[in-house]
Amino acid sequence: MEARHRVMSLLLVLLIGCCAWGCRPGAAQVPVPARTDGFVYGGKAPALGETVVVEAYFDPVCPDSRDAWPELKKAVEHYASRVTVVVHLFPLPYHSNAFISCRSIHAVNKINPSFVYPLLERFFKYQEGYYNQPTYGKTRATVDAEVAKNLVAPVIGEANLAAYKAGFNDSKSDQATRISFKYGCARGVTGTPYFFVNGIPLISDSGSPLEYNKWKSILDPLVGKM
C-alpha cells in the first residue's frame, strides 16, 4: 500500500510538472507576424476605440462561412463607419482545399489588397466545385491550376497571373496562411464561422451563420454606447 502511495505521488508530481511546462510563457508561442492578422473590410483599419470591431473566422470552402458572410456584410454596411469587420482566414483541416484557398487570398493581397474580398466572395460562390469529393481524384497541382484560372484570374486579371503564381508559391504566402491558422487556434477558434465582437467570442453563436436581425440585436446596443 505504501509503495502504491509513493507511485501515485510520483505520478502526481510528474503531471503537475508537465502542466507547468505546458503553461510556461512562450511554450507554444505563435509566430509574431509583420502585420496584424486579418483583412479589414473596406480596407481602412479603425483607430482603437473608434468603432465596434467584429472579427470573423472564415474558411473559403466552408458552406457555413459562405452563408454567414452576406448577412454580416449587410449589417456592417448598415452601420457604416461605426462598425468594422476584420476577416481572419481559418483553413479547416478536414476541407482538402482550404489551405489552397486561404493561401490564394494571401497571395492576391500582396498584389493589391482590394482583390481580397472579391476573391473571397468568388470562392464562396463557386466553392462546391472545390469540396473534397469533386476534387478527390485530382492532383494538388491540378487544383492549384484550376483555382488560378477559374477563380483568381477573373478577379485580378490575366496581366497579374504571373505575379499571383509567384506569390502563391512563395514561402511568405505559406507562412502567412499558417500563422492565420495558428492565431485562430491560440484564440480558441474551433470551427467556422467563428465570431468575436470587441475581442469577446460569441461562443453560443459561432459555428453557424447569424442572420441580419441577430447581428442588429448584438450591435445596436454597442453602437448606441459609442
PyRosetta script that sets phi, psi and omega in degrees:
from pyrosetta import init, pose_from_sequence

init()
pose = pose_from_sequence("MEARHRVMSLLLVLLIGCCAWGCRPGAAQVPVPARTDGFVYGGKAPALGETVVVEAYFDPVCPDSRDAWPELKKAVEHYASRVTVVVHLFPLPYHSNAFISCRSIHAVNKINPSFVYPLLERFFKYQEGYYNQPTYGKTRATVDAEVAKNLVAPVIGEANLAAYKAGFNDSKSDQATRISFKYGCARGVTGTPYFFVNGIPLISDSGSPLEYNKWKSILDPLVGKM")
pose.set_psi(1, -43.0)
pose.set_omega(1, 180.0)
pose.set_phi(2, -64.9)
pose.set_psi(2, -38.8)
pose.set_omega(2, 178.7)
pose.set_phi(3, -64.3)
pose.set_psi(3, -40.4)
pose.set_omega(3, 179.1)
pose.set_phi(4, -64.0)
pose.set_psi(4, -38.8)
pose.set_omega(4, 179.9)
pose.set_phi(5, -63.3)
pose.set_psi(5, -40.1)
pose.set_omega(5, 180.0)
pose.set_phi(6, -65.1)
pose.set_psi(6, -41.1)
pose.set_omega(6, 178.7)
pose.set_phi(7, -62.6)
pose.set_psi(7, -45.1)
pose.set_omega(7, 179.6)
pose.set_phi(8, -62.6)
pose.set_psi(8, -39.1)
pose.set_omega(8, 179.0)
pose.set_phi(9, -64.7)
pose.set_psi(9, -41.1)
pose.set_omega(9, 179.6)
pose.set_phi(10, -64.0)
pose.set_psi(10, -43.5)
pose.set_omega(10, 178.8)
pose.set_phi(11, -61.9)
pose.set_psi(11, -38.7)
pose.set_omega(11, 179.1)
pose.set_phi(12, -64.4)
pose.set_psi(12, -41.8)
pose.set_omega(12, 178.4)
pose.set_phi(13, -62.4)
pose.set_psi(13, -43.2)
pose.set_omega(13, 179.0)
pose.set_phi(14, -63.2)
pose.set_psi(14, -40.2)
pose.set_omega(14, -179.9)
pose.set_phi(15, -64.4)
pose.set_psi(15, -44.4)
pose.set_omega(15, 179.1)
pose.set_phi(16, -63.5)
pose.set_psi(16, -40.0)
pose.set_omega(16, 179.5)
pose.set_phi(17, -63.3)
pose.set_psi(17, -41.6)
pose.set_omega(17, 178.7)
pose.set_phi(18, -63.6)
pose.set_psi(18, -42.4)
pose.set_omega(18, 179.6)
pose.set_phi(19, -63.5)
pose.set_psi(19, -42.3)
pose.set_omega(19, -180.0)
pose.set_phi(20, -64.5)
pose.set_psi(20, -40.3)
pose.set_omega(20, 178.2)
pose.set_phi(21, -63.3)
pose.set_psi(21, -43.6)
pose.set_omega(21, -179.2)
pose.set_phi(22, -67.5)
pose.set_psi(22, -24.4)
pose.set_omega(22, -178.6)
pose.set_phi(23, -94.7)
pose.set_psi(23, 2.6)
pose.set_omega(23, 179.1)
pose.set_phi(24, -60.7)
pose.set_psi(24, 140.7)
pose.set_omega(24, 174.1)
pose.set_phi(25, -56.8)
pose.set_psi(25, 126.8)
pose.set_omega(25, 178.2)
pose.set_phi(26, 87.6)
pose.set_psi(26, 1.1)
pose.set_omega(26, -177.9)
pose.set_phi(27, -63.8)
pose.set_psi(27, -33.8)
pose.set_omega(27, 177.4)
pose.set_phi(28, -134.2)
pose.set_psi(28, 53.3)
pose.set_omega(28, -174.5)
pose.set_phi(29, -63.3)
pose.set_psi(29, 125.5)
pose.set_omega(29, 173.0)
pose.set_phi(30, -74.7)
pose.set_psi(30, 134.5)
pose.set_omega(30, 179.0)
pose.set_phi(31, -55.4)
pose.set_psi(31, 138.3)
pose.set_omega(31, 179.5)
pose.set_phi(32, -86.0)
pose.set_psi(32, 116.2)
pose.set_omega(32, -177.8)
pose.set_phi(33, -76.7)
pose.set_psi(33, 163.5)
pose.set_omega(33, 179.5)
pose.set_phi(34, -69.7)
pose.set_psi(34, -25.9)
pose.set_omega(34, 177.4)
pose.set_phi(35, -132.3)
pose.set_psi(35, 157.6)
pose.set_omega(35, 178.5)
pose.set_phi(36, -60.2)
pose.set_psi(36, 136.8)
pose.set_omega(36, -178.5)
pose.set_phi(37, -67.2)
pose.set_psi(37, 147.6)
pose.set_omega(37, 174.8)
pose.set_phi(38, 108.6)
pose.set_psi(38, 162.1)
pose.set_omega(38, -178.2)
pose.set_phi(39, -121.3)
pose.set_psi(39, 120.7)
pose.set_omega(39, -178.1)
pose.set_phi(40, -78.9)
pose.set_psi(40, 127.0)
pose.set_omega(40, 177.6)
pose.set_phi(41, -70.3)
pose.set_psi(41, 127.1)
pose.set_omega(41, -176.0)
pose.set_phi(42, 94.4)
pose.set_psi(42, -13.1)
pose.set_omega(42, 170.4)
pose.set_phi(43, 90.9)
pose.set_psi(43, -22.0)
pose.set_omega(43, -175.0)
pose.set_phi(44, -107.8)
pose.set_psi(44, 117.9)
pose.set_omega(44, 178.8)
pose.set_phi(45, -72.3)
pose.set_psi(45, 140.1)
pose.set_omega(45, -178.9)
pose.set_phi(46, -78.3)
pose.set_psi(46, 152.8)
pose.set_omega(46, 170.4)
pose.set_phi(47, -70.6)
pose.set_psi(47, 144.9)
pose.set_omega(47, -175.7)
pose.set_phi(48, -56.0)
pose.set_psi(48, 126.6)
pose.set_omega(48, 176.1)
pose.set_phi(49, 87.2)
pose.set_psi(49, -1.2)
pose.set_omega(49, -176.7)
pose.set_phi(50, -88.8)
pose.set_psi(50, -23.3)
pose.set_omega(50, -180.0)
pose.set_phi(51, -138.4)
pose.set_psi(51, 164.5)
pose.set_omega(51, 168.4)
pose.set_phi(52, -77.8)
pose.set_psi(52, 130.4)
pose.set_omega(52, -176.1)
pose.set_phi(53, -108.9)
pose.set_psi(53, 120.3)
pose.set_omega(53, 175.2)
pose.set_phi(54, -105.0)
pose.set_psi(54, 124.2)
pose.set_omega(54, 174.9)
pose.set_phi(55, -108.7)
pose.set_psi(55, 131.0)
pose.set_omega(55, -179.3)
pose.set_phi(56, -122.6)
pose.set_psi(56, 129.5)
pose.set_omega(56, 174.8)
pose.set_phi(57, -98.2)
pose.set_psi(57, 116.9)
pose.set_omega(57, -176.5)
pose.set_phi(58, -123.7)
pose.set_psi(58, 146.0)
pose.set_omega(58, 167.6)
pose.set_phi(59, -109.2)
pose.set_psi(59, 121.3)
pose.set_omega(59, -175.7)
pose.set_phi(60, -60.1)
pose.set_psi(60, -19.8)
pose.set_omega(60, 178.4)
pose.set_phi(61, -110.7)
pose.set_psi(61, 23.2)
pose.set_omega(61, 176.2)
pose.set_phi(62, -99.6)
pose.set_psi(62, 123.0)
pose.set_omega(62, -178.6)
pose.set_phi(63, -62.9)
pose.set_psi(63, -32.2)
pose.set_omega(63, 178.1)
pose.set_phi(64, -70.6)
pose.set_psi(64, -35.7)
pose.set_omega(64, 174.5)
pose.set_phi(65, -63.8)
pose.set_psi(65, -44.0)
pose.set_omega(65, 178.3)
pose.set_phi(66, -56.7)
pose.set_psi(66, -45.2)
pose.set_omega(66, -177.1)
pose.set_phi(67, -73.9)
pose.set_psi(67, -24.8)
pose.set_omega(67, -177.7)
pose.set_phi(68, -77.4)
pose.set_psi(68, -32.6)
pose.set_omega(68, -171.1)
pose.set_phi(69, -64.1)
pose.set_psi(69, -48.1)
pose.set_omega(69, -177.9)
pose.set_phi(70, -58.2)
pose.set_psi(70, -38.5)
pose.set_omega(70, -179.4)
pose.set_phi(71, -69.6)
pose.set_psi(71, -42.0)
pose.set_omega(71, 177.8)
pose.set_phi(72, -66.9)
pose.set_psi(72, -42.0)
pose.set_omega(72, 179.1)
pose.set_phi(73, -60.7)
pose.set_psi(73, -41.9)
pose.set_omega(73, 178.3)
pose.set_phi(74, -62.3)
pose.set_psi(74, -42.2)
pose.set_omega(74, 180.0)
pose.set_phi(75, -65.8)
pose.set_psi(75, -43.1)
pose.set_omega(75, -179.0)
pose.set_phi(76, -63.9)
pose.set_psi(76, -41.7)
pose.set_omega(76, 179.9)
pose.set_phi(77, -68.2)
pose.set_psi(77, -27.2)
pose.set_omega(77, 176.2)
pose.set_phi(78, -65.3)
pose.set_psi(78, -40.9)
pose.set_omega(78, -177.0)
pose.set_phi(79, -87.6)
pose.set_psi(79, -7.8)
pose.set_omega(79, 178.0)
pose.set_phi(80, 54.0)
pose.set_psi(80, -125.7)
pose.set_omega(80, -172.9)
pose.set_phi(81, -76.3)
pose.set_psi(81, -2.0)
pose.set_omega(81, -177.8)
pose.set_phi(82, -86.1)
pose.set_psi(82, -14.4)
pose.set_omega(82, 178.5)
pose.set_phi(83, -131.5)
pose.set_psi(83, 135.0)
pose.set_omega(83, 177.8)
pose.set_phi(84, -117.0)
pose.set_psi(84, 137.7)
pose.set_omega(84, 176.0)
pose.set_phi(85, -112.6)
pose.set_psi(85, 133.0)
pose.set_omega(85, 173.7)
pose.set_phi(86, -120.7)
pose.set_psi(86, 122.4)
pose.set_omega(86, 177.6)
pose.set_phi(87, -99.1)
pose.set_psi(87, 127.7)
pose.set_omega(87, 173.6)
pose.set_phi(88, -106.1)
pose.set_psi(88, 137.5)
pose.set_omega(88, 178.5)
pose.set_phi(89, -87.5)
pose.set_psi(89, 132.3)
pose.set_omega(89, -176.4)
pose.set_phi(90, -135.8)
pose.set_psi(90, 89.9)
pose.set_omega(90, -177.3)
pose.set_phi(91, -71.6)
pose.set_psi(91, 109.5)
pose.set_omega(91, -179.3)
pose.set_phi(92, -70.0)
pose.set_psi(92, 131.6)
pose.set_omega(92, -174.2)
pose.set_phi(93, -65.6)
pose.set_psi(93, -21.1)
pose.set_omega(93, -179.9)
pose.set_phi(94, -90.8)
pose.set_psi(94, 3.3)
pose.set_omega(94, 169.7)
pose.set_phi(95, -103.0)
pose.set_psi(95, 109.8)
pose.set_omega(95, -170.0)
pose.set_phi(96, -55.3)
pose.set_psi(96, -35.3)
pose.set_omega(96, -174.4)
pose.set_phi(97, -106.1)
pose.set_psi(97, 15.0)
pose.set_omega(97, -178.6)
pose.set_phi(98, -65.5)
pose.set_psi(98, -43.7)
pose.set_omega(98, -177.9)
pose.set_phi(99, -65.1)
pose.set_psi(99, -40.0)
pose.set_omega(99, 178.3)
pose.set_phi(100, -60.1)
pose.set_psi(100, -46.2)
pose.set_omega(100, -177.1)
pose.set_phi(101, -65.2)
pose.set_psi(101, -42.4)
pose.set_omega(101, 179.6)
pose.set_phi(102, -66.8)
pose.set_psi(102, -40.6)
pose.set_omega(102, 179.4)
pose.set_phi(103, -64.8)
pose.set_psi(103, -34.7)
pose.set_omega(103, 177.5)
pose.set_phi(104, -61.4)
pose.set_psi(104, -41.7)
pose.set_omega(104, -178.6)
pose.set_phi(105, -68.5)
pose.set_psi(105, -39.6)
pose.set_omega(105, 175.6)
pose.set_phi(106, -62.9)
pose.set_psi(106, -37.2)
pose.set_omega(106, -179.2)
pose.set_phi(107, -66.9)
pose.set_psi(107, -43.1)
pose.set_omega(107, -179.6)
pose.set_phi(108, -71.2)
pose.set_psi(108, -26.5)
pose.set_omega(108, 177.3)
pose.set_phi(109, -61.6)
pose.set_psi(109, -34.4)
pose.set_omega(109, 179.4)
pose.set_phi(110, -69.8)
pose.set_psi(110, -27.6)
pose.set_omega(110, 177.9)
pose.set_phi(111, -77.2)
pose.set_psi(111, -50.1)
pose.set_omega(111, 178.7)
pose.set_phi(112, -163.5)
pose.set_psi(112, 118.8)
pose.set_omega(112, -178.4)
pose.set_phi(113, -58.6)
pose.set_psi(113, -20.8)
pose.set_omega(113, 179.7)
pose.set_phi(114, -69.8)
pose.set_psi(114, -12.4)
pose.set_omega(114, 179.0)
pose.set_phi(115, -81.8)
pose.set_psi(115, -16.3)
pose.set_omega(115, -169.7)
pose.set_phi(116, -60.4)
pose.set_psi(116, -56.1)
pose.set_omega(116, -175.3)
pose.set_phi(117, -71.6)
pose.set_psi(117, -37.8)
pose.set_omega(117, 173.2)
pose.set_phi(118, -58.8)
pose.set_psi(118, -37.9)
pose.set_omega(118, 178.9)
pose.set_phi(119, -72.1)
pose.set_psi(119, -40.6)
pose.set_omega(119, 176.9)
pose.set_phi(120, -58.0)
pose.set_psi(120, -44.4)
pose.set_omega(120, -179.8)
pose.set_phi(121, -68.0)
pose.set_psi(121, -31.1)
pose.set_omega(121, 176.8)
pose.set_phi(122, -70.4)
pose.set_psi(122, -38.3)
pose.set_omega(122, 173.8)
pose.set_phi(123, -60.4)
pose.set_psi(123, -44.1)
pose.set_omega(123, 178.9)
pose.set_phi(124, -59.8)
pose.set_psi(124, -41.8)
pose.set_omega(124, -175.9)
pose.set_phi(125, -66.4)
pose.set_psi(125, -38.7)
pose.set_omega(125, -174.0)
pose.set_phi(126, -113.2)
pose.set_psi(126, 18.2)
pose.set_omega(126, -172.4)
pose.set_phi(127, -63.3)
pose.set_psi(127, -26.7)
pose.set_omega(127, -176.7)
pose.set_phi(128, -60.6)
pose.set_psi(128, -27.8)
pose.set_omega(128, 177.5)
pose.set_phi(129, -73.0)
pose.set_psi(129, -10.0)
pose.set_omega(129, -177.2)
pose.set_phi(130, -120.2)
pose.set_psi(130, 18.8)
pose.set_omega(130, 171.9)
pose.set_phi(131, -69.8)
pose.set_psi(131, 171.2)
pose.set_omega(131, -176.3)
pose.set_phi(132, -58.2)
pose.set_psi(132, -48.7)
pose.set_omega(132, -173.6)
pose.set_phi(133, -66.0)
pose.set_psi(133, -47.0)
pose.set_omega(133, -179.1)
pose.set_phi(134, -62.2)
pose.set_psi(134, -24.6)
pose.set_omega(134, -177.4)
pose.set_phi(135, -109.3)
pose.set_psi(135, 11.0)
pose.set_omega(135, -174.6)
pose.set_phi(136, -56.5)
pose.set_psi(136, -41.9)
pose.set_omega(136, -176.0)
pose.set_phi(137, -92.0)
pose.set_psi(137, 7.6)
pose.set_omega(137, -177.4)
pose.set_phi(138, -99.8)
pose.set_psi(138, 148.7)
pose.set_omega(138, 176.5)
pose.set_phi(139, -77.3)
pose.set_psi(139, 163.0)
pose.set_omega(139, 177.5)
pose.set_phi(140, -60.3)
pose.set_psi(140, -41.0)
pose.set_omega(140, -179.4)
pose.set_phi(141, -62.8)
pose.set_psi(141, -38.2)
pose.set_omega(141, 179.3)
pose.set_phi(142, -65.7)
pose.set_psi(142, -44.1)
pose.set_omega(142, 179.2)
pose.set_phi(143, -64.2)
pose.set_psi(143, -42.7)
pose.set_omega(143, 177.6)
pose.set_phi(144, -56.4)
pose.set_psi(144, -45.7)
pose.set_omega(144, -177.9)
pose.set_phi(145, -66.0)
pose.set_psi(145, -39.4)
pose.set_omega(145, 179.0)
pose.set_phi(146, -66.4)
pose.set_psi(146, -40.0)
pose.set_omega(146, 177.7)
pose.set_phi(147, -62.1)
pose.set_psi(147, -44.2)
pose.set_omega(147, -179.8)
pose.set_phi(148, -62.7)
pose.set_psi(148, -44.0)
pose.set_omega(148, -176.0)
pose.set_phi(149, -75.9)
pose.set_psi(149, -46.7)
pose.set_omega(149, -170.4)
pose.set_phi(150, -89.2)
pose.set_psi(150, -28.6)
pose.set_omega(150, -175.0)
pose.set_phi(151, -112.2)
pose.set_psi(151, -46.8)
pose.set_omega(151, -174.7)
pose.set_phi(152, -77.3)
pose.set_psi(152, -49.3)
pose.set_omega(152, -175.3)
pose.set_phi(153, -55.6)
pose.set_psi(153, -43.5)
pose.set_omega(153, 178.8)
pose.set_phi(154, -63.0)
pose.set_psi(154, -20.7)
pose.set_omega(154, -179.8)
pose.set_phi(155, -89.2)
pose.set_psi(155, -46.6)
pose.set_omega(155, -172.3)
pose.set_phi(156, -97.9)
pose.set_psi(156, -14.8)
pose.set_omega(156, -178.3)
pose.set_phi(157, 89.4)
pose.set_psi(157, 149.6)
pose.set_omega(157, -178.1)
pose.set_phi(158, -60.1)
pose.set_psi(158, -32.5)
pose.set_omega(158, -177.0)
pose.set_phi(159, -63.8)
pose.set_psi(159, -23.9)
pose.set_omega(159, -178.4)
pose.set_phi(160, -98.4)
pose.set_psi(160, 1.2)
pose.set_omega(160, -174.9)
pose.set_phi(161, -63.2)
pose.set_psi(161, -39.4)
pose.set_omega(161, -179.7)
pose.set_phi(162, -62.6)
pose.set_psi(162, -41.7)
pose.set_omega(162, 178.7)
pose.set_phi(163, -66.3)
pose.set_psi(163, -37.9)
pose.set_omega(163, 178.0)
pose.set_phi(164, -63.2)
pose.set_psi(164, -47.6)
pose.set_omega(164, -178.0)
pose.set_phi(165, -62.8)
pose.set_psi(165, -38.5)
pose.set_omega(165, 177.2)
pose.set_phi(166, -64.9)
pose.set_psi(166, -41.9)
pose.set_omega(166, 179.7)
pose.set_phi(167, -69.8)
pose.set_psi(167, -36.3)
pose.set_omega(167, 179.9)
pose.set_phi(168, -64.9)
pose.set_psi(168, -37.7)
pose.set_omega(168, -178.3)
pose.set_phi(169, -89.4)
pose.set_psi(169, -2.8)
pose.set_omega(169, 178.0)
pose.set_phi(170, -73.7)
pose.set_psi(170, 145.3)
pose.set_omega(170, 179.6)
pose.set_phi(171, -64.6)
pose.set_psi(171, -21.8)
pose.set_omega(171, -178.7)
pose.set_phi(172, -66.9)
pose.set_psi(172, -40.6)
pose.set_omega(172, 178.8)
pose.set_phi(173, -69.2)
pose.set_psi(173, -34.9)
pose.set_omega(173, 175.9)
pose.set_phi(174, -64.0)
pose.set_psi(174, -46.3)
pose.set_omega(174, -179.2)
pose.set_phi(175, -65.4)
pose.set_psi(175, -40.9)
pose.set_omega(175, 179.8)
pose.set_phi(176, -62.5)
pose.set_psi(176, -39.3)
pose.set_omega(176, 179.5)
pose.set_phi(177, -67.8)
pose.set_psi(177, -39.8)
pose.set_omega(177, 178.3)
pose.set_phi(178, -65.7)
pose.set_psi(178, -42.0)
pose.set_omega(178, -179.7)
pose.set_phi(179, -64.3)
pose.set_psi(179, -39.9)
pose.set_omega(179, 177.9)
pose.set_phi(180, -57.8)
pose.set_psi(180, -44.6)
pose.set_omega(180, 180.0)
pose.set_phi(181, -65.8)
pose.set_psi(181, -45.6)
pose.set_omega(181, -179.0)
pose.set_phi(182, -65.0)
pose.set_psi(182, -36.5)
pose.set_omega(182, 178.8)
pose.set_phi(183, -63.0)
pose.set_psi(183, -42.7)
pose.set_omega(183, 177.3)
pose.set_phi(184, -63.2)
pose.set_psi(184, -44.2)
pose.set_omega(184, 179.2)
pose.set_phi(185, -61.5)
pose.set_psi(185, -40.4)
pose.set_omega(185, -178.9)
pose.set_phi(186, -64.3)
pose.set_psi(186, -24.9)
pose.set_omega(186, -179.8)
pose.set_phi(187, -95.3)
pose.set_psi(187, 4.6)
pose.set_omega(187, 176.4)
pose.set_phi(188, 87.3)
pose.set_psi(188, 14.7)
pose.set_omega(188, 178.4)
pose.set_phi(189, -69.7)
pose.set_psi(189, 130.0)
pose.set_omega(189, -176.4)
pose.set_phi(190, -118.2)
pose.set_psi(190, -7.9)
pose.set_omega(190, -178.8)
pose.set_phi(191, -173.0)
pose.set_psi(191, -177.2)
pose.set_omega(191, 179.0)
pose.set_phi(192, -131.0)
pose.set_psi(192, 146.9)
pose.set_omega(192, -5.4)
pose.set_phi(193, -74.0)
pose.set_psi(193, 152.5)
pose.set_omega(193, 178.1)
pose.set_phi(194, -136.7)
pose.set_psi(194, 131.7)
pose.set_omega(194, -170.1)
pose.set_phi(195, -121.5)
pose.set_psi(195, 145.6)
pose.set_omega(195, 169.5)
pose.set_phi(196, -126.4)
pose.set_psi(196, 141.4)
pose.set_omega(196, 173.1)
pose.set_phi(197, -123.3)
pose.set_psi(197, 119.7)
pose.set_omega(197, -175.1)
pose.set_phi(198, 50.6)
pose.set_psi(198, 38.8)
pose.set_omega(198, 175.3)
pose.set_phi(199, 86.6)
pose.set_psi(199, -5.5)
pose.set_omega(199, -178.4)
pose.set_phi(200, -101.1)
pose.set_psi(200, 126.4)
pose.set_omega(200, -178.2)
pose.set_phi(201, -70.7)
pose.set_psi(201, 138.8)
pose.set_omega(201, 172.8)
pose.set_phi(202, -90.0)
pose.set_psi(202, 73.3)
pose.set_omega(202, -170.9)
pose.set_phi(203, -59.5)
pose.set_psi(203, -44.9)
pose.set_omega(203, -175.9)
pose.set_phi(204, -69.8)
pose.set_psi(204, -19.7)
pose.set_omega(204, -176.9)
pose.set_phi(205, -106.1)
pose.set_psi(205, -3.7)
pose.set_omega(205, -177.7)
pose.set_phi(206, -82.7)
pose.set_psi(206, 155.1)
pose.set_omega(206, -179.2)
pose.set_phi(207, 94.9)
pose.set_psi(207, -6.3)
pose.set_omega(207, 178.3)
pose.set_phi(208, -149.6)
pose.set_psi(208, 155.6)
pose.set_omega(208, -179.0)
pose.set_phi(209, -64.9)
pose.set_psi(209, 148.5)
pose.set_omega(209, 173.8)
pose.set_phi(210, -109.5)
pose.set_psi(210, 135.8)
pose.set_omega(210, 179.4)
pose.set_phi(211, -76.0)
pose.set_psi(211, 161.4)
pose.set_omega(211, -178.9)
pose.set_phi(212, -53.5)
pose.set_psi(212, -46.3)
pose.set_omega(212, -178.4)
pose.set_phi(213, -64.6)
pose.set_psi(213, -31.8)
pose.set_omega(213, 176.5)
pose.set_phi(214, -67.3)
pose.set_psi(214, -42.9)
pose.set_omega(214, 177.2)
pose.set_phi(215, -61.5)
pose.set_psi(215, -40.1)
pose.set_omega(215, 179.7)
pose.set_phi(216, -63.6)
pose.set_psi(216, -38.7)
pose.set_omega(216, -179.6)
pose.set_phi(217, -66.8)
pose.set_psi(217, -28.3)
pose.set_omega(217, 178.0)
pose.set_phi(218, -80.6)
pose.set_psi(218, -42.4)
pose.set_omega(218, -169.9)
pose.set_phi(219, -87.8)
pose.set_psi(219, -31.8)
pose.set_omega(219, -177.6)
pose.set_phi(220, -52.9)
pose.set_psi(220, -51.1)
pose.set_omega(220, -179.1)
pose.set_phi(221, -62.9)
pose.set_psi(221, -34.6)
pose.set_omega(221, -178.4)
pose.set_phi(222, -72.4)
pose.set_psi(222, -43.9)
pose.set_omega(222, 178.6)
pose.set_phi(223, -62.6)
pose.set_psi(223, -37.2)
pose.set_omega(223, -179.5)
pose.set_phi(224, -65.0)
pose.set_psi(224, -22.4)
pose.set_omega(224, -179.3)
pose.set_phi(225, -93.8)
pose.set_psi(225, -6.3)
pose.set_omega(225, -177.9)
pose.set_phi(226, -65.2)
pose.dump_pdb("model.pdb")
